[in-house]
Amino acid sequence: MKTIEHYIAHNVCFVKLNRPKVYNSFNQEMALYLQTILKDCETNPEVRAVLLTGEGKAFCAGQDLQEITDPNGPKLDAIVREHYNPIVSLLRRIEKPIVCAVNGVAAGAGANIALACDITLAAESAVFIQAFSKIGLIPDSGGTFFLPRMIGLQRATALMMLAEKVSATDAENLGMIYKVYSDEILQEESLKIVTKLAQLPTIGLGLTKRALNQSMTNNLTEQLALEEELQTRAGKTYDYKEGVASFLEKRTPKFKGN
């Protein structure tokens, strides 16, 4: 059985973590396979958006601890450096919208991978747990970067040190995620959002993502200069011309992603 199921349809790459018996926890095979899939999404012109979710009751329980305790398995430093860091870097680097549908528990690296996506949705039954302190580790997979920026230093510190469960509703109220849906309609609503994104001017969306990424470290002067540069690039695309023409002609635009 493949550790990840994926396919492309309607310009969307659907990616499903598929180790449900261990709550879709990551082992080396799955981590490297996800990197391969994401790299293909980055370069494949057929892919204009990505939907990431999990099979079964969980989204992802983080690292498979059985692998860590295996004397022949990868060491902790290699797991962070070779498994999770490249995944998070790809999620942020790919200039295409990435939607995450958290269908259940998202713990440890699983929670932080979900938060690294562009638009994160969750089922009502989902919970987010910064579980690292329970085993004496620190949050990885970009957690110490993204979470304080989303919810503030005090709340992020408390959640990371206390390893408290955050319900999907509380995650939405805190600003950790975009929206919560009932379990029954999560996948349907996620499909609507990712399909809509794939039909939008995706070069412009990708440039927006680049600007947001750099806003994390730029000062205002640098960010204004970047906006000028990226707006100039966006203005040279087919989709910009189509968007303006369709507005003036009072018709639905037909964007091509170029």
Protein Blocks (a to p, Z undefined) as FASTA:
>chain_A
ZZbdcddeehiacddddbfknoopacfklmmmmmmmmmmmmmmmkbgbdcdddehjbfbe
cjafklmmpmkbccfklmmmmmmmmmmmmmmmpccdcddddfbdcehjlmmmmmmpmbdc
ddfkbccddfklmnopaceehlmmmmmmmnojklmmmmmmnopacdfklmmmnopambdc
dfklmmmmmmmmmmmmmmmcfklmmmmmmmmmmmmmpcfklmmmmmmmmmmmmmmpmklm
mmmmmmmnopacddehZZ
